[in-house]
Amino acid sequence: MSARGDWIEPLNDAELGELAAATLPWLATGRELTDLSKSEFPLPGLASRIDRLREELIEGRGFALWRGLPVAQ
């Protein structure tokens, strides 16, 4: 029996670049994370994937692993 890995969501270079492009300007503001709004954090390429994952978290499995996030940064 093989292990299932469909709960692992690897991020590709383009997606990581999109996250960085949205994150860096936000960090420069010095504002609290709780002040962040969707309109101030545009993720046009990732938006549909995030929506799909959100649905899976709420209606499905309830967990996922996003692999590849540069946590040291």
C-alpha positions in Angstrom: 0.0 0.0 0.0 1.5 3.4 -1.0 1.2 6.5 1.0 -1.2 9.2 -0.3 0.3 12.6 -0.8 -2.6 14.5 -2.3 -2.7 16.7 0.8 0.8 18.1 -0.1 0.6 21.4 -2.1 4.1 22.2 -3.5 4.5 25.8 -4.6 6.4 26.5 -7.8 8.8 29.3 -8.5 6.2 31.5 -10.1 3.9 31.2 -7.1 6.7 31.9 -4.7 7.6 35.0 -6.7 4.0 36.1 -6.6 3.9 35.7 -2.8 7.2 37.7 -2.5 5.9 40.5 -4.7 2.8 40.8 -2.5 4.7 40.4 0.8 7.6 42.8 0.4 5.5 45.9 0.0 3.2 44.9 2.8 6.1 44.3 5.2 7.5 47.8 4.3 4.4 49.4 5.7 5.1 48.1 9.2 1.4 47.6 9.8 0.0 44.7 11.8 -0.9 41.5 10.1 -4.5 41.8 11.4 -4.8 45.0 9.2 -4.1 43.0 6.0 -6.9 42.9 3.5 -7.4 40.8 0.3 -7.3 44.0 -1.8 -3.9 45.0 -0.4 -2.4 41.6 -1.0 -3.0 40.7 -4.7 -2.3 37.2 -5.7 -3.8 36.9 -9.2 -2.1 33.6 -10.1 -2.6 32.0 -6.7 -6.1 33.2 -6.0 -8.0 30.2 -7.6 -5.6 27.7 -6.0 -6.1 29.4 -2.6 -9.9 29.3 -3.1 -9.8 25.6 -4.0 -7.6 24.9 -0.9 -9.9 26.9 1.3 -12.9 24.8 0.1 -10.9 21.6 0.8 -10.0 22.8 4.3 -13.6 23.7 5.2 -15.6 21.0 3.3 -13.0 18.2 2.9 -10.0 16.9 4.6 -9.4 19.8 6.9 -5.7 20.1 6.4 -2.9 20.6 3.8 0.8 21.2 3.7 2.1 24.0 1.5 5.6 22.8 0.6 8.3 25.2 -0.5 7.5 28.3 1.5 10.8 30.0 2.4 10.2 30.1 6.1 13.7 31.3 6.9 13.0 34.5 5.0 
